[in-house]
């Protein structure tokens, strides 16, 4: 038996090992810890088995991460979220001026992880230090990782090559002998779904705090639901009533024999399968949206709760029917900023754990200079205006209540508690803030670092740090000064992922909190369920994932509300009224808007607009925001809606799928390129 190439250090893989292509799938020569070990010996040891599995996990926490900084996960930036510290790269990315060799590490890493997982699935039963139940669970974890890596490739590249288990395990085959064409999108989906179903039979239902990053039954079922939802969407289910471009069926996305790889006909049942898959997760009864209790007085540096305006049927009912007794803003905020530990997050379905790069590459780049941040990630005006008013009505910049600037007298009178006016010592927090940023929904204040936002930096132990407003006018510390790239191109910053405790300024002698990558959360499952139900015109009988029951699936407004209401109520917003639920197109637009807001900066929208086939409209809209060239003396002009012509917006057809790297086309003679991209010469 040949020896296995095996590196014990996950850091080495993530930062130093060249994984030039999926030909590494067959590279099995090497050593373990300096010693030659056969496959049998590797998997007889629990420690070596754990390390082997960790190598597969690392590949999901790298370039296949669900969200990350721009160096690892550039698709987290979309028509709502941008970066200004690398102007030329931002323009290159947004204009699709990159070539086929740009940002291609995900492909190699994913196939490396798939290889690791596949070997483990076949050989973990040899372990002599694990119980029979543990062996089954380890195999389920490896199976999940393999399926999830395939899914991440499918999401980004479209149809990929599924490596057959038997061929993948024959180490004596050369790469050329293994050369395989791309599978169709539907074939990829069916393989991934089946693997996730098998994984669900092998995995544990629950994990303790020490093992919370390991997948569970719910993790496998939630990933399955996501794969089926994408399969039902217009990108691979064309011609339905929700397809804005039925003429686009990607007939030129083919394998080496000319076989079309994308579905060419509409199948409504795909939506029913997606709805049933989301229902499988709901029926586990394991997950719920995370909520934080309301507070009458501030504790631990956290201001008291700001309640939404009174609304009968919501303000007087406990969650999930209403928001009585909860803090909607903080309930959302703590999911991302490190203020709670994972074991206390009952919304969490899948995470790859703590991530220092998310802390630095997302959070620190979002943060202002005041806190030692880089002040270069911006929110677009389109996103800023998408957040509703605090009564659930759409934001209107021409509404009189959004005109003018907050005064000291208004803050002292408690008119704008959402800005931090919580009585003695807090009354100066919102002075000078434009009223377009007042009376907005709680998620706005958890996500948007508007002009004049207040930073406490409660961890700072040196006076002079924190407890300051941050303005983005030209000439201000956080505004444009012509000297560097650390200013916000739209004049609007990003608060998401930031704790009021955080500082990266060493002189402040404070701290910053670890951030967790929340790959799948229950809010996503609920919105998938509502979205899929909305597209149905008839009733379907769909078996549950394990065949233990049969769901009757139809477009039922009550069931759709089961998905929508908890998400909106947790955000301090009322459910949709019957006129929305009773109209398919109106509900679809509301659902898409809800996803835009709920999953801002979570690497969701980039792929949502593609699966819905609306990217050409959404990503071609001009980016607008404030005018960052205006000083405080010109604050009225600063806050006027300004199209920022130096920020590129475009979309062309080839941007639906990421290109295949030229070296892969060279090494795998049966691999074909995605439409619009070049092949090697």
C-alpha positions in Angstrom: 0.0 0.0 0.0 1.3 3.4 -0.9 2.2 6.0 1.7 0.0 9.0 2.2 0.9 12.7 1.8 -0.1 14.1 5.1 0.8 17.4 6.8 -0.1 17.7 10.4 -0.2 21.5 10.5 -3.4 23.1 9.3 -1.6 26.4 9.1 0.9 25.0 6.7 -1.8 23.9 4.3 -3.6 27.2 4.6 -0.6 29.4 4.0 2.3 27.5 2.4 1.4 24.4 0.6 0.9 24.7 -3.2 -2.2 22.9 -4.3 -1.9 23.6 -8.0 -4.8 21.5 -9.2 -7.1 18.7 -8.3 -4.4 16.4 -9.6 -3.2 16.6 -6.0 -6.2 14.4 -5.4 -3.9 11.5 -6.5 -0.7 12.7 -4.9 -0.3 10.2 -2.1 3.4 10.0 -1.5 4.7 11.4 1.7 5.2 11.2 5.4 3.2 11.7 8.6 5.1 13.6 11.3 8.4 12.6 9.8 7.6 8.9 9.7 6.4 6.7 6.9 2.8 5.6 7.7 0.6 3.4 5.6 -3.1 4.2 5.3 -3.9 1.5 7.8 -1.6 2.9 10.4 -2.9 6.4 10.0 -6.5 5.4 10.6 -5.7 3.0 13.5 -4.7 6.0 15.6 -7.3 8.4 17.0 -4.9 11.3 17.0 -3.9 10.8 13.4 -7.5 10.3 12.4 -8.4 13.6 14.1 -5.6 15.4 12.3 -6.5 13.9 9.0 -10.1 15.1 9.4 -8.9 18.5 10.5 -7.1 18.9 7.2 -10.5 18.5 5.4 -12.1 21.0 7.8 -9.4 23.5 7.0 -10.4 23.6 3.4 -13.9 24.8 4.4 -12.4 27.5 6.6 -10.2 28.9 3.8 -11.2 29.9 0.3 -14.4 27.9 0.5 -15.5 29.7 3.7 -19.1 31.0 3.8 -17.8 34.5 4.5 -14.3 35.9 5.0 -12.1 38.9 4.1 -11.5 40.0 0.6 -8.3 37.9 0.2 -10.2 34.7 0.9 -13.8 35.3 -0.1 -14.1 38.2 -2.5 -17.7 37.3 -3.3 -18.8 38.7 0.1 -18.6 42.0 -1.7 -21.6 42.7 -3.9 -23.9 45.6 -5.0 -24.4 46.4 -1.3 -21.0 46.1 0.2 -17.7 47.4 -1.2 -14.1 48.1 -0.3 -11.9 51.1 -1.0 -8.5 50.1 0.2 -7.6 48.6 -3.2 -9.3 50.7 -5.7 -7.8 49.0 -8.7 -8.7 45.6 -7.5 -12.2 46.6 -6.6 -12.7 47.9 -10.1 -11.1 44.9 -11.6 -13.5 42.6 -9.7 -16.6 44.7 -10.3 -15.9 45.0 -14.1 -14.9 41.3 -14.4 -11.5 42.5 -15.8 -9.8 39.7 -14.0 -8.5 36.7 -16.0 -9.0 32.9 -15.7 -6.2 32.6 -13.2 -7.5 35.2 -10.7 -8.5 34.0 -7.2 -8.5 30.3 -8.0 -7.2 28.8 -4.8 -10.7 27.6 -3.9 -10.7 25.0 -6.6 -7.5 23.4 -5.5 -8.3 23.5 -1.8 -11.7 22.1 -2.3 -10.5 19.1 -4.3 -7.8 18.6 -1.7 -10.4 18.5 1.0 -12.6 16.2 -1.0 -9.6 13.8 -1.4 -8.9 13.9 2.4 -12.6 13.2 3.2 -12.9 10.4 0.6 -9.9 8.5 1.9 -11.2 8.9 5.4 -14.7 7.6 4.5 -13.1 4.4 3.1 -10.6 3.7 5.9 -11.8 5.2 9.2 -13.4 1.8 10.1 -9.9 0.5 10.7 -9.5 2.7 13.8 -8.8 0.7 16.9 -9.2 3.6 19.4 -12.7 4.7 18.5 -15.9 3.1 19.4 -18.2 1.8 16.7 -20.5 4.8 17.1 -17.6 7.2 17.0 -16.4 5.6 13.7 -19.8 6.1 12.2 -19.9 9.8 13.3 -16.4 10.4 12.0 -17.4 9.0 8.7 -20.4 11.2 8.7 -18.3 14.3 9.3 -16.0 13.4 6.5 -19.0 12.7 4.2 -20.5 16.1 5.1 -17.2 17.9 4.4 -16.9 16.3 1.1 -20.4 17.1 0.1 -20.1 20.7 1.4 -16.9 21.3 -0.6 -18.6 20.0 -3.7 -21.5 22.4 -3.0 -19.2 25.4 -2.6 -17.7 24.6 -5.9 -21.1 24.2 -7.6 -22.3 27.5 -6.1 -19.4 29.4 -7.6 -18.3 27.6 -10.7 -21.6 25.9 -11.8 -21.4 22.3 -12.9 -18.2 20.6 -11.7 -16.6 17.1 -11.9 -17.8 14.7 -9.3 -15.0 12.2 -8.7 -16.4 8.6 -8.4 -15.5 7.0 -5.1 -14.0 3.9 -6.7 -11.8 5.9 -9.1 -10.9 8.4 -6.4 -9.6 5.6 -4.2 -7.4 3.9 -6.8 -4.1 5.6 -6.1 -2.4 3.8 -9.0 -4.4 5.8 -11.6 -2.6 8.7 -13.2 -4.4 12.0 -13.4 -4.8 11.6 -17.2 -6.4 8.2 -16.7 -8.8 9.7 -14.2 -9.6 12.6 -16.5 -13.3 13.2 -16.2 -15.8 15.6 -17.8 -18.0 18.0 -15.8 -21.2 16.6 -14.5 -24.5 18.4 -15.2 -25.9 20.8 -12.5 -28.7 18.3 -11.7 -26.2 15.4 -11.4 -24.1 17.4 -9.0 -27.2 18.3 -7.0 -28.4 14.8 -6.7 -25.0 13.5 -5.7 -24.6 16.1 -3.0 -28.1 15.7 -1.7 -27.7 12.0 -1.5 -24.4 12.3 0.3 -25.9 14.7 2.8 -28.8 12.4 3.5 -26.4 9.6 4.2 -24.3 11.9 6.4 -27.5 12.8 8.4 -27.9 9.1 9.2 -24.3 8.9 10.5 -23.9 12.3 12.4 -24.7 13.1 15.9 -27.9 15.2 16.6 -26.2 17.4 19.2 -22.7 18.5 20.1 -21.3 19.8 23.3 -19.4 23.1 23.5 -16.0 21.6 22.8 -17.3 20.0 19.5 -19.7 22.7 18.3 -17.8 23.2 15.0 -18.4 19.6 14.1 -21.4 19.0 11.8 -24.7 17.5 13.1 -27.8 16.0 11.6 -29.2 19.5 11.3 -26.1 20.8 9.6 -26.4 18.1 6.9 -30.1 18.7 6.4 -29.7 22.5 6.2 -27.0 22.2 3.6 -29.2 19.8 1.7 -32.0 22.4 1.8 -29.7 25.1 0.4 -28.5 22.9 -2.4 -32.1 22.1 -3.4 -33.2 25.7 -3.2 -30.5 26.7 -5.7 -31.5 23.9 -8.0 -35.1 25.2 -8.0 -34.0 28.7 -8.7 -34.1 30.2 -12.3 -30.4 29.7 -12.8 -31.0 25.9 -13.2 -34.8 25.9 -13.5 -35.5 28.2 -16.3 -38.7 29.3 -17.9 -40.9 29.5 -14.8 -43.1 32.4 -13.8 -40.2 33.8 -11.6 -37.6 33.7 -14.4 -36.9 37.3 -15.6 -34.8 36.0 -18.5 -36.4 32.8 -19.7 -34.4 33.1 -23.0 -31.2 32.5 -21.0 -30.7 28.8 -20.4 -26.9 28.5 -20.8 -27.0 26.2 -23.8 -23.3 26.9 -24.3 -22.4 25.5 -20.9 -21.5 22.0 -22.2 -19.1 19.2 -21.5 -16.4 18.0 -23.9 -19.0 16.0 -25.9 -21.3 18.9 -26.3 -23.9 17.8 -23.7 -25.7 20.7 -22.1 -24.9 20.9 -18.4 -27.8 23.2 -17.2 -31.4 22.3 -17.1 -33.4 23.5 -20.1 -36.9 23.2 -18.8 -38.9 24.4 -15.9 -39.9 21.9 -13.2 -42.0 23.3 -10.4 -41.6 20.2 -8.3 -38.0 21.4 -7.6 -39.5 24.1 -5.5 -41.6 21.6 -3.6 -38.5 19.5 -2.8 -36.7 22.6 -1.6 -39.6 23.5 0.7 -39.8 20.0 2.1 -36.1 20.0 2.7 -36.3 23.3 4.7 -39.3 21.8 6.5 -37.1 18.8 7.5 -34.8 21.2 9.4 -37.8 23.0 11.0 -39.4 19.8 12.1 -36.2 18.8 14.0 -37.4 21.3 16.6 -33.8 21.9 17.5 -33.3 25.5 16.3 -34.8 28.9 16.9 -33.9 32.5 16.2 -31.6 33.9 18.8 -33.0 36.7 20.9 -31.6 38.9 23.7 -33.8 40.1 26.5 -34.6 43.7 26.8 -33.1 45.9 29.5 -34.4 48.9 31.4 -31.0 50.1 32.4 -27.6 49.7 30.7 -25.4 46.8 31.8 -21.8 46.0 31.1 -21.4 49.1 28.9 -24.4 48.1 26.8 -27.1 50.8 26.6 -30.7 50.0 27.5 -33.0 48.5 25.0 -34.6 50.7 22.3 -38.0 49.4 21.7 -39.8 49.7 18.3 -42.9 52.0 18.4 -46.0 50.4 19.9 -47.9 48.2 17.5 -50.9 46.2 18.7 -50.4 42.4 18.3 -46.6 42.8 18.5 -45.6 45.0 21.3 -47.8 43.2 23.7 -46.9 39.6 22.7 -43.8 37.6 23.6 -41.4 36.3 20.9 -41.9 34.8 18.4 -45.4 36.3 18.0 -44.2 39.7 19.1 -41.2 41.6 20.4 -42.3 42.1 24.0 -39.4 41.6 26.3 -36.7 41.3 23.6 -34.0 43.6 22.3 -34.4 43.4 18.5 -31.2 45.3 17.6 -28.9 43.4 20.0 -30.6 40.1 19.1 -29.3 40.5 15.6 -26.0 42.3 16.4 -24.6 39.6 18.7 -24.9 36.9 16.0 -21.8 38.4 14.3 -19.8 40.6 16.7 -18.4 38.1 19.2 -20.5 39.3 22.1 -21.9 35.8 22.8 -20.3 32.4 22.8 -21.5 29.9 20.2 -23.0 27.5 22.7 -25.5 30.3 23.6 -26.5 30.8 19.9 -29.5 28.6 19.3 -29.8 29.9 15.8 -26.5 28.5 14.8 -26.7 25.5 12.4 -23.2 25.4 10.9 -20.0 27.2 11.8 -16.3 26.6 11.1 -15.5 28.3 14.4 -13.5 31.3 15.4 -11.6 33.0 12.6 -8.9 35.5 13.2 -9.1 36.7 9.6 -12.8 37.5 9.9 -11.9 39.5 13.0 -9.1 41.4 11.1 -10.1 41.3 7.4 -13.8 42.1 8.0 -14.3 43.7 11.4 -11.1 45.7 11.5 -11.5 46.9 7.9 -15.1 48.0 8.8 -13.9 49.9 11.9 -13.1 53.6 12.1 -9.6 55.0 12.5 -10.6 55.9 16.1 -10.6 52.2 17.1 -7.5 51.3 15.1 -9.6 50.2 12.2 -8.8 50.6 8.5 -12.0 52.5 7.7 -12.2 51.2 4.1 -15.3 48.9 3.8 -18.4 50.8 2.8 -22.1 50.3 2.5 -23.8 51.5 -0.7 -26.6 54.0 -0.6 -28.9 51.3 -2.1 -28.3 49.1 0.9 -28.6 51.9 3.4 -32.0 52.9 2.0 -33.2 49.3 1.9 -33.6 49.3 5.7 -37.2 50.1 6.6 -38.5 52.7 9.1 -39.1 51.4 12.6 -42.8 51.0 11.9 -42.2 48.7 9.0 -42.9 51.2 6.2 -40.4 51.7 3.4 -37.8 54.4 3.9 -38.5 57.6 2.0 -35.7 60.1 1.9 -38.3 62.8 1.1 -40.4 62.1 4.2 -40.3 65.2 6.4 -39.4 63.2 9.5 -36.1 62.3 7.7 -35.2 66.0 7.0 -32.7 68.1 8.9 -30.2 67.3 11.7 -30.7 66.1 15.3 -30.3 68.8 17.9 -29.0 68.7 21.4 -32.5 69.6 22.7 -34.0 66.7 20.8 -31.5 64.3 22.2 -32.0 65.6 25.7 -35.8 65.2 25.3 -35.3 61.5 24.3 -36.7 61.9 20.8 -34.0 59.7 19.2 -33.1 56.9 21.6 -31.9 54.7 18.7 -28.9 57.1 18.4 -27.9 56.4 22.0 -29.7 59.1 23.8 -30.3 57.2 27.0 -30.4 59.9 29.6 -27.6 61.5 31.7 -24.2 61.1 30.0 -25.7 60.0 26.7 -27.5 63.0 25.5 -24.7 64.2 23.2 -24.4 61.0 21.2 -26.7 61.8 18.3 -26.2 65.6 17.9 -25.6 66.5 14.3 -26.8 63.2 12.8 -28.9 63.6 9.7 -32.5 62.6 10.4 -32.4 60.2 7.4 -30.6 57.9 9.9 -33.3 58.2 12.6 -36.4 56.1 13.2 -35.1 53.2 11.2 -35.5 49.5 11.9 -33.2 47.9 14.5 -31.0 45.9 12.0 -30.0 49.3 10.5 -28.3 50.3 13.7 -26.6 46.8 14.0 -25.3 47.0 10.5 -24.8 50.6 9.3 -22.1 52.9 10.6 -23.9 56.1 9.4 -22.3 59.5 9.4 -22.2 60.6 13.1 -22.4 57.1 14.6 -21.2 56.8 18.2 -18.4 54.4 19.2 -18.0 53.5 22.9 -14.9 51.3 22.7 -15.7 50.2 26.2 -12.6 48.0 26.5 -10.2 51.0 26.2 -8.5 51.6 29.5 -6.7 54.8 28.5 -8.6 58.1 28.5 -9.2 59.8 25.2 -10.1 56.6 23.3 -13.7 55.8 22.5 -16.9 57.4 23.5 -16.8 59.6 20.4 -18.9 60.3 17.4 -17.3 59.5 14.1 -18.1 61.8 11.1 -17.1 61.1 7.5 -17.0 64.6 6.2 -14.0 65.7 4.1 -11.3 66.8 6.4 -12.5 64.9 9.4 -10.3 62.2 10.8 -12.5 59.5 9.3 -13.2 61.4 6.1 -11.4 62.0 2.9 -8.1 63.9 3.3 -6.3 63.1 0.1 -3.4 61.4 2.0 -4.4 57.7 1.9 -7.1 55.2 1.0 -8.6 54.9 4.5 -11.9 56.7 3.8 -15.4 55.6 2.9 -16.2 55.9 -0.8 -19.9 56.3 -0.2 -19.6 58.2 3.1 -21.4 55.3 4.8 -19.6 52.7 6.9 -20.4 49.2 8.1 -21.2 48.3 11.8 -21.7 44.6 11.3 -19.2 42.4 12.9 -18.1 45.2 15.3 -18.6 45.0 19.0 -18.7 48.3 21.0 -15.9 46.7 23.0 -13.5 46.4 20.1 -10.4 48.3 19.5 -7.2 47.5 17.5 -5.4 50.6 18.7 -2.6 49.4 21.0 -2.4 52.8 22.7 -6.0 52.4 23.9 -4.9 49.3 25.9 -8.2 47.6 25.0 -9.2 44.4 23.3 -11.1 43.0 20.4 -13.4 40.0 20.3 -13.1 36.9 18.3 -15.6 36.5 15.5 -17.3 33.3 14.5 -18.1 32.3 10.9 -21.8 31.6 10.9 -22.1 29.5 7.8 -25.8 28.6 8.0 -28.3 30.0 10.5 -31.9 29.2 11.2 -33.1 32.5 9.7 -31.9 31.3 6.4 -33.8 28.1 6.6 -37.0 30.0 7.5 -36.7 32.3 4.5 -35.8 29.4 2.2 -39.1 27.7 3.2 -41.2 30.8 2.5 -39.5 31.4 -0.8 -40.0 27.9 -2.1 -43.6 27.7 -1.0 -44.4 31.0 -2.9 -43.5 29.5 -6.2 -46.0 26.6 -6.1 -49.2 26.4 -8.0 -50.4 23.0 -7.0 -50.0 20.5 -4.1 -47.2 18.0 -3.8 -46.7 15.0 -1.5 -43.0 15.0 -0.7 -41.4 12.4 1.7 -39.2 13.7 4.5 -35.4 13.1 4.1 -35.6 9.8 5.9 -39.0 8.6 4.6 -40.5 8.7 8.1 -43.3 11.0 7.0 -44.8 12.7 4.0 -45.3 16.5 3.8 -48.2 18.1 2.0 -46.5 21.0 0.3 -48.5 23.9 -1.3 -48.5 27.6 -1.5 -50.0 28.1 2.0 -49.8 31.8 3.3 -50.0 30.5 6.9 -46.9 28.3 6.3 -45.2 31.1 4.4 -45.8 33.4 7.4 -44.2 30.6 9.6 -41.0 31.4 7.7 -41.3 35.2 7.5 -42.9 36.3 10.8 -40.2 35.2 13.2 -37.4 36.8 11.2 -39.2 40.1 10.9 -40.5 40.1 14.5 -37.0 39.4 15.8 -36.0 42.5 13.8 -38.7 44.6 15.5 -40.8 44.7 12.3 -44.4 43.5 11.7 -45.3 40.6 9.5 -46.5 41.3 6.0 -50.2 41.9 5.5 -52.5 39.7 3.6 -52.2 41.7 0.4 -48.5 40.7 0.2 -49.1 37.0 1.0 -51.9 36.8 -1.5 -49.9 38.0 -4.5 -47.0 35.8 -5.8 -45.0 38.5 -7.4 -45.4 41.0 -4.5 -44.4 38.4 -2.0 -41.4 37.4 -4.1 -40.2 41.0 -4.2 -40.7 41.4 -0.4 -38.9 38.1 0.2 -35.9 39.1 -1.9 -35.8 42.5 -0.1 -35.9 40.7 3.3 -32.9 38.5 2.3 -31.0 41.5 1.1 -31.3 43.1 4.6 -31.1 40.1 6.8 -28.0 38.6 5.2 -26.1 41.8 4.4 -22.4 41.2 4.2 -22.7 37.4 4.7 -21.7 36.3 1.2 -25.3 35.7 0.3 -26.5 38.4 -2.1 -23.7 37.8 -4.6 -25.1 34.4 -5.2 -28.8 35.2 -4.6 -28.9 37.7 -7.5 -27.3 35.1 -9.8 -29.5 32.2 -8.9 -32.5 34.5 -9.4 -31.0 35.7 -12.7 -31.4 39.4 -11.7 -27.7 40.2 -11.5 -27.7 42.0 -14.8 -30.3 44.5 -13.4 -29.1 44.7 -9.8 -25.3 44.9 -10.4 -25.6 47.3 -13.3 -27.3 50.0 -11.2 -25.1 53.0 -10.5 -23.6 53.0 -7.0 -24.8 56.0 -5.0 -24.3 57.3 -1.5 -23.2 60.5 0.2 -20.7 62.9 -1.4 -17.5 62.2 0.5 -15.8 65.2 -1.0 -18.0 67.6 1.0 -16.8 69.1 4.3 -19.0 69.7 7.4 -19.7 73.2 6.2 -21.2 71.5 3.1 -23.1 68.9 5.1 -26.4 69.4 3.1 -24.6 68.5 -0.1 -22.7 65.7 1.6 -26.1 64.0 2.4 -27.6 64.5 -1.1 -28.0 61.3 -3.1 -24.8 61.2 -5.2 -24.0 58.8 -8.0 -20.3 57.8 -7.5 -19.1 57.4 -11.0 -15.6 56.3 -9.8 -17.2 53.1 -8.4 -17.7 50.7 -11.2 -21.0 48.9 -11.8 -21.6 46.5 -14.6 -22.7 43.0 -15.3 -22.1 40.8 -18.3 -23.1 37.2 -19.0 -19.8 35.6 -18.1 -20.1 36.9 -14.5 -22.8 34.3 -13.7 -20.1 31.7 -13.1 -16.4 31.9 -12.0 -13.9 30.9 -14.8 -12.1 27.6 -14.7 -8.3 28.1 -14.3 -6.3 27.4 -17.4 -4.1 24.9 -15.7 -7.1 22.7 -15.0 -8.1 22.8 -18.6 -4.6 21.7 -19.5 -4.3 18.9 -17.0 -7.8 17.6 -17.5 -8.3 17.2 -21.2 -12.1 16.7 -20.7 -12.6 19.8 -18.6 -14.5 22.6 -20.4 -14.6 26.4 -19.7 -17.5 28.4 -18.5 -19.3 30.7 -21.1 -17.5 33.9 -21.9 -14.1 32.9 -20.5 -11.1 31.8 -22.5 -9.4 28.5 -22.8 -5.6 28.1 -22.8 -3.7 28.5 -26.1 
